[in-house]
Amino acid sequence: MKLLTTALLIIATLATAHADDRKRHESKRHESHNYIIERQQAGLVQGPPTSRLIIGKREIDIYPDGSMYEKNNFVGFNKR
C-alpha cells in the first residue's frame, strides 16, 4: 500500500510539474502595439492622425500632411 501511494505521488508531481499556463504565454505573443506612438517616435509623422478610414478589417490613419498608414506601413497620400 505504501509503495502504491508513493508511486501515485511521484506520478502526480511529475504531471503537475510538466503542466504550463498557456494563457500567460499567449498574452505576451499578442501584445497590442500603439502604432501611432511608434510612428511619432520614428519621426515619420508629427502629431496624431486627423482621421481614420476603416475598410473591412483595415484601419488606415490619415495625417494632416496627407500621408496614410496602415499599422506601420505607408500606404500612400490622401489627395484632399
Buried (B, 14 or more C-beta within 10 A) or exposed (E): EEEEEEEEEEEEEEEEEEEEEEEEEEEEEEEEEEBBEEBBEEEEBEEEBEEEBEEEEEEBBBBEEEBBBBEEEEBEEBEE
